[in-house]
């Protein structure tokens, strides 16, 4: 864990440190109530720390390590260093004026993920949007936003995309409903550019794209869009991300992840094969 490459910023570091603190606590048979009392907090604070949902005070981590019997400085120092590093703002901090706190968690996870599997039924996935298309999406969701705010949000999306065309890029597997590529969001010209971009993206070695055709009827993920994030590091479990209008859910319980993984696998079976995506999109482009 200590040698973990610092990609993913504070979010992932908090999760890794929290998982380590949980293992130490459980190994000593100490309850969350006892641990919370030790740091002048509650059991719920310990739970949030162990899930990596909050920042870490160095004093709290030091007190917990003492409670858990970690007295060797060779063991304590790297964990305390990690606690300090976990409080360092990520690159997205500079977009704090347009970035809700609940989405910051996702950006850290996205930054660290080695594989993202996403399903969308209304919009092109953010990581595959052109700037003009992204601008239309932002204006739809933030109709009262000033022009400079719209551009800030578009730039944030473009910055997220940079990692997927750089060295060591993660794998993106996107499944979209046919309505996504049929709906002329932003107008005919914007949509044509977006379709062309999707055709180019589908040919990248780290991108797989599938379309669920109208003719497929109902399918396993009719409830709404979701993203499954997988990490190469053994200390991080898979996470399912569900975005809502004013908040988001992060599911990491194995039973929940397995349910969404089955739904995603069934979607991939229902959707047109990946090797047909370019032809499928080309036919739609000719109809626009």
C-alpha positions in Angstrom: 0.0 0.0 0.0 2.8 2.4 0.9 4.4 1.9 -2.5 1.1 2.6 -4.3 1.6 5.0 -7.3 -0.1 8.3 -6.4 -2.4 8.4 -9.4 -5.9 9.1 -8.3 -5.0 11.8 -5.8 -6.4 12.1 -2.3 -9.5 10.1 -2.8 -7.7 6.8 -3.4 -5.1 7.5 -0.8 -7.9 8.0 1.8 -9.5 4.7 0.7 -6.2 2.8 1.0 -5.4 4.4 4.4 -8.9 3.8 5.7 -8.8 0.1 4.6 -5.5 -0.3 6.4 -6.8 1.3 9.6 -9.9 -1.0 9.5 -7.6 -4.1 9.2 -5.5 -2.9 12.1 -8.6 -2.2 14.2 -10.3 -5.6 13.4 -7.0 -7.5 14.1 -7.0 -6.0 17.7 -10.7 -6.8 18.2 -11.5 -3.1 18.8 -15.0 -1.8 18.1 -15.8 1.4 16.1 -17.3 2.8 19.3 -14.0 2.3 21.2 -12.0 3.7 18.3 -14.3 6.8 18.0 -13.9 7.5 21.8 -10.2 7.4 21.4 -10.2 10.2 18.9 -13.0 12.2 20.6 -15.4 11.2 17.9 -18.2 8.7 17.2 -18.4 5.3 15.6 -19.8 6.8 12.5 -16.7 9.0 12.1 -14.6 5.9 12.3 -16.8 4.2 9.6 -16.4 7.3 7.3 -12.6 7.3 7.8 -12.3 3.6 7.1 -14.4 4.1 3.9 -12.2 7.0 2.8 -15.2 9.3 2.8 -13.5 12.1 4.9 -10.1 13.6 5.3 -7.7 12.5 8.0 -6.3 14.5 10.8 -2.7 13.4 11.5 -3.5 13.5 15.3 -6.4 11.1 14.8 -4.4 8.7 12.8 -1.6 8.8 15.4 -4.0 8.1 18.2 -5.6 5.3 16.4 -2.2 3.7 15.6 -1.3 3.8 19.2 -4.7 2.3 20.2 -4.1 -0.5 17.6 -0.7 -1.3 19.0 1.4 0.1 16.2 4.4 1.5 18.1 7.3 0.9 15.7 8.2 4.2 14.0 9.1 2.2 10.8 5.4 1.3 10.6 3.9 4.5 11.9 5.8 7.0 9.8 4.7 5.8 6.3 1.0 5.8 7.5 1.3 9.2 9.0 2.9 10.5 5.8 0.1 8.9 3.8 -2.4 10.7 6.0 -0.8 14.1 5.2 -0.6 13.2 1.5 -4.3 12.2 1.5 -5.2 15.7 2.4 -3.4 17.2 -0.6 -6.0 18.6 -3.1 -6.3 16.7 -6.5 -6.0 18.4 -9.9 -9.7 18.9 -9.9 -9.5 21.2 -6.9 -9.0 24.2 -9.2 -12.5 23.5 -10.5 -14.0 23.8 -7.0 -16.3 26.7 -8.1 -18.3 24.4 -10.4 -17.6 21.0 -8.8 -20.0 19.5 -6.2 -18.2 17.7 -3.4 -20.0 14.4 -4.1 -18.5 14.3 -7.6 -14.9 14.9 -6.3 -14.9 11.4 -5.0 -15.8 10.0 -8.4 -13.0 12.0 -10.1 -10.5 10.5 -7.7 -11.8 7.0 -8.4 -11.9 7.6 -12.2 -8.3 8.9 -12.1 -7.1 5.7 -10.4 -9.3 3.1 -12.3 -7.7 0.6 -14.7 -11.1 -0.3 -16.2 -14.3 1.6 -16.4 -17.5 0.0 -17.7 -20.3 2.5 -18.2 -23.9 2.3 -19.4 -25.8 5.4 -20.6 -29.3 5.7 -22.0 -29.7 9.5 -22.5 -26.3 11.1 -23.1 -23.0 10.2 -24.7 -20.6 9.2 -21.8 -18.7 12.2 -20.5 -15.4 10.7 -21.4 -16.4 10.4 -25.1 -18.1 13.8 -25.5 -16.9 16.5 -27.9 -16.6 20.0 -26.5 -19.6 21.2 -28.4 -21.7 18.3 -27.3 -20.6 18.7 -23.7 -21.5 22.4 -24.0 -25.0 21.4 -25.0 -25.3 18.9 -22.1 -24.1 21.5 -19.6 -26.6 24.1 -20.8 -29.4 21.6 -20.6 -28.5 20.7 -17.0 -27.6 24.3 -15.9 -29.9 26.5 -17.9 -29.2 29.6 -15.7 -25.4 29.2 -15.8 -23.3 32.1 -17.1 -21.2 31.5 -20.2 -17.9 31.4 -18.2 -19.4 28.7 -15.9 -20.5 26.7 -18.9 -16.9 26.9 -20.3 -15.4 25.9 -16.9 -17.6 22.8 -16.8 -16.7 21.9 -20.4 -13.0 22.3 -19.6 -13.3 20.0 -16.6 -14.8 17.3 -18.9 -12.0 17.8 -21.4 -9.3 17.5 -18.7 -10.8 14.2 -17.6 -10.6 12.9 -21.1 -6.8 13.6 -21.4 -5.8 10.6 -19.4 -7.6 8.2 -21.8 -5.4 9.2 -24.7 -2.1 9.4 -22.8 0.5 6.7 -22.0 -0.8 4.0 -19.6 -4.4 4.9 -20.4 -7.1 2.8 -18.7 -9.7 0.7 -20.5 -13.1 2.2 -21.2 -16.0 -0.1 -22.1 -19.1 2.0 -22.9 -22.5 0.6 -23.7 -25.1 3.1 -24.8 -28.7 2.9 -25.8 -29.5 3.7 -29.4 -31.5 6.7 -28.2 -28.2 8.3 -27.1 -26.8 8.5 -30.7 -30.2 9.2 -32.3 -31.1 12.2 -30.1 -29.8 15.3 -31.9 -28.6 17.1 -28.8 -27.1 20.5 -29.7 -28.4 20.3 -33.2 -27.5 18.5 -36.4 -24.0 19.8 -36.9 -23.0 19.1 -33.2 -24.4 15.6 -33.4 -22.7 14.8 -36.6 -19.3 15.8 -35.1 -20.1 13.8 -32.0 -20.9 10.6 -34.0 -17.7 11.0 -36.0 -15.8 11.3 -32.7 -17.4 8.2 -31.4 -16.4 6.3 -34.6 -12.8 7.4 -34.1 -12.9 6.6 -30.4 -14.3 3.1 -31.0 -11.2 2.3 -33.0 -8.8 3.1 -30.1 -7.2 0.0 -28.5 -8.3 0.9 -25.0 -11.9 1.8 -25.9 -14.7 -0.6 -26.5 -18.2 0.7 -27.5 -21.5 -1.1 -27.9 -24.9 0.1 -28.9 -28.2 -1.4 -27.5 -30.5 -1.2 -30.5 -34.2 -0.3 -30.2 -35.0 -3.7 -31.6 -33.5 -5.4 -28.5 -36.6 -4.5 -26.5 -36.2 -4.5 -22.7 -32.9 -5.3 -21.0 -31.4 -5.8 -17.6 -30.3 -2.2 -16.9 -33.5 -0.4 -17.8 -33.4 1.4 -14.4 -30.8 3.9 -15.3 -27.2 4.7 -16.1 -24.3 3.4 -14.0 -20.5 3.0 -14.0 -18.4 0.2 -12.6 -14.8 1.1 -11.7 -12.1 -1.5 -11.3 -8.6 -1.0 -10.0 -5.4 -2.8 -10.6 -4.4 -2.4 -6.9 -5.5 -5.3 -4.7 -6.3 -2.8 -1.8 -9.2 -1.3 -3.8 -12.4 -3.1 -4.4 -14.7 -2.5 -7.4 -17.0 0.5 -7.0 -20.4 1.1 -8.7 -21.2 4.8 -9.3 -24.8 6.0 -9.6 -25.3 9.7 -10.3 -28.4 11.5 -9.2 -29.5 15.1 -9.8 -28.0 16.5 -6.6 -25.9 13.6 -5.2 -24.4 10.2 -6.0 -24.2 6.7 -4.6 -21.0 4.7 -4.3 -21.6 1.0 -3.9 -18.7 -1.3 -3.0 -20.4 -4.2 -1.2 -19.6 -7.4 -3.1 -23.3 -8.3 -3.4 -24.2 -4.9 -4.9 -21.2 -4.9 -7.3 -22.0 -8.5 -8.4 -25.6 -7.4 -9.2 -24.5 -4.5 -11.4 -21.8 -6.6 -13.0 -24.3 -9.2 -14.0 -26.5 -6.5 -15.4 -23.6 -5.0 -17.4 -22.6 -8.4 -18.7 -26.2 -9.0 -19.9 -26.2 -5.6 -21.5 -23.1 -6.5 -23.5 -24.8 -9.7 -24.7 -27.9 -7.7 -25.7 -26.0 -5.0 -27.4 -24.7 -5.2 -31.0 -21.2 -6.6 -31.1 -18.3 -4.1 -30.7 -16.9 -4.9 -34.2 -20.2 -3.6 -35.6 -20.2 -0.3 -33.7 -18.4 1.8 -36.4 -20.7 0.5 -39.1 -23.7 1.1 -36.9 -22.6 4.7 -36.2 -21.8 5.3 -39.8 -25.4 4.4 -40.8 -26.8 6.7 -38.1 -24.5 9.5 -39.4 -25.9 9.1 -42.8 -29.4 9.6 -41.5 -28.6 12.8 -39.7 
